Amino acid sequence: MPFSEPESVAVANIFNNRNFIASISYHSFEGAIYWDLKQDDPIRTLTYNLAIHAQKVTGYKLGDVSPLKGLEYNWMIYEKRVPTIIIETGTVPCPLPYSQWKTLWNKNKDIMISTAYMYRTTTE
């Protein structure tokens, strides 16, 4: 059942009380960026552009079509119409070993500021 857990209710409340123009969700396996839910345009193109930006910054590959699951990015794309990607970090199932921290940090440390800048320059 959607929003049955306190943490999912908290996330929904944050998104429902603000006007986000993009969202990046982190998970920790596979080293790929997922964006493709077979959504329609214009949200499909906007989400793809966000994924390409993230790929350039992080070096992760673009993942194949995402299976529909009850993840927050499905809700953000389909219900809120906000471009949303999932960046899957790491190379092994959770918990990730501490030995991967430095590599993951170096790949991802610039994504938030570069994405904010990307959207600032496209919405001014």
C-alpha positions as CSV (number, residue, x, y, z in Angstrom):
1,M,0.0,0.0,0.0
2,P,1.5,3.4,-1.0
3,F,2.7,5.6,1.8
4,S,2.1,3.0,4.4
5,E,5.4,3.6,6.2
6,P,6.3,6.7,8.3
7,E,9.4,7.4,6.2
8,S,7.4,7.3,2.9
9,V,4.8,9.6,4.5
10,A,7.6,12.0,5.5
11,V,9.1,12.1,2.0
12,A,5.7,12.6,0.4
13,N,5.0,15.5,2.8
14,I,8.3,17.2,1.9
15,F,7.5,16.9,-1.8
16,N,3.9,17.9,-1.4
17,N,4.9,21.1,0.4
18,R,7.5,22.4,-2.0
19,N,7.8,22.9,-5.7
20,F,10.7,20.7,-6.8
21,I,11.9,21.0,-10.4
22,A,14.1,17.8,-10.2
23,S,14.9,15.0,-7.9
24,I,17.8,12.6,-7.5
25,S,17.4,9.5,-5.4
26,Y,20.3,7.3,-4.3
27,H,20.4,3.6,-3.9
28,S,23.5,1.5,-3.5
29,F,24.0,-1.3,-6.0
30,E,24.9,-1.7,-9.6
31,G,26.7,1.6,-10.6
32,A,24.0,2.9,-13.0
33,I,21.6,5.7,-13.5
34,Y,17.9,4.7,-13.9
35,W,15.5,7.2,-15.5
36,D,13.4,5.3,-18.1
37,L,9.9,4.3,-16.9
38,K,8.4,4.6,-20.4
39,Q,6.9,7.9,-19.2
40,D,5.4,10.2,-21.8
41,D,6.7,13.6,-23.0
42,P,7.5,16.2,-21.8
43,I,8.5,14.5,-18.6
44,R,10.4,11.7,-20.5
45,T,12.7,14.2,-22.2
46,L,13.2,16.2,-19.0
47,T,14.1,13.1,-17.1
48,Y,16.4,11.9,-19.8
49,N,18.2,15.3,-19.8
50,L,18.7,15.0,-16.1
51,A,20.1,11.4,-16.5
52,I,22.5,12.5,-19.2
53,H,23.7,15.4,-17.0
54,A,24.2,13.0,-14.1
55,Q,26.1,10.5,-16.3
56,K,28.5,13.3,-17.4
57,V,29.2,14.3,-13.8
58,T,29.4,10.9,-12.2
59,G,30.6,8.6,-15.0
60,Y,27.9,6.0,-14.3
61,K,26.3,4.2,-17.2
62,L,22.6,4.7,-18.0
63,G,20.6,1.7,-16.9
64,D,18.0,-0.2,-19.0
65,V,14.3,0.5,-18.7
66,S,13.4,0.4,-15.0
67,P,10.8,-2.1,-14.0
68,L,7.7,-0.4,-12.4
69,K,8.1,-0.7,-8.7
70,G,6.7,1.1,-5.7
71,L,9.7,3.5,-5.5
72,E,9.5,7.2,-4.8
73,Y,10.8,8.0,-8.2
74,N,7.8,6.3,-9.9
75,W,5.5,8.6,-7.8
76,M,7.6,11.7,-8.5
77,I,7.6,11.1,-12.3
78,Y,4.0,9.9,-12.7
79,E,2.1,11.8,-10.1
80,K,4.2,14.9,-9.4
81,R,5.5,15.2,-13.0
82,V,9.0,16.0,-11.7
83,P,12.1,14.6,-13.5
84,T,13.6,12.1,-11.2
85,I,16.5,9.7,-11.5
86,I,17.9,7.0,-9.3
87,I,21.7,6.8,-9.1
88,E,22.7,3.3,-8.1
89,T,26.2,3.4,-6.5
90,G,28.5,0.7,-5.5
91,T,29.4,-2.7,-7.0
92,V,28.2,-5.2,-4.5
93,P,24.9,-5.7,-2.6
94,C,24.3,-3.8,0.6
95,P,25.8,-3.1,3.0
96,L,28.6,-1.5,0.9
97,P,32.0,-1.9,2.3
98,Y,33.7,1.2,3.6
99,S,36.5,0.6,1.1
100,Q,34.1,1.9,-1.6
101,W,33.4,5.2,0.1
102,K,36.2,7.3,-1.4
103,T,35.4,6.1,-5.0
104,L,31.7,6.8,-4.5
105,W,32.3,10.2,-2.9
106,N,34.6,11.2,-5.8
107,K,32.0,10.2,-8.4
108,N,29.1,11.9,-6.7
109,K,30.5,14.9,-4.8
110,D,29.7,17.4,-7.5
111,I,26.3,16.2,-8.7
112,M,24.1,18.3,-6.4
113,I,25.8,21.7,-7.1
114,S,26.1,21.0,-10.8
115,T,22.5,20.0,-11.0
116,A,21.4,23.1,-9.1
117,Y,23.4,25.2,-11.5
118,M,22.0,23.4,-14.5
119,Y,18.4,24.1,-13.4
120,R,19.2,27.7,-12.3
121,T,20.5,28.5,-15.8
122,T,17.6,26.9,-17.6
123,T,14.9,28.5,-15.5
124,E,16.1,32.1,-15.3
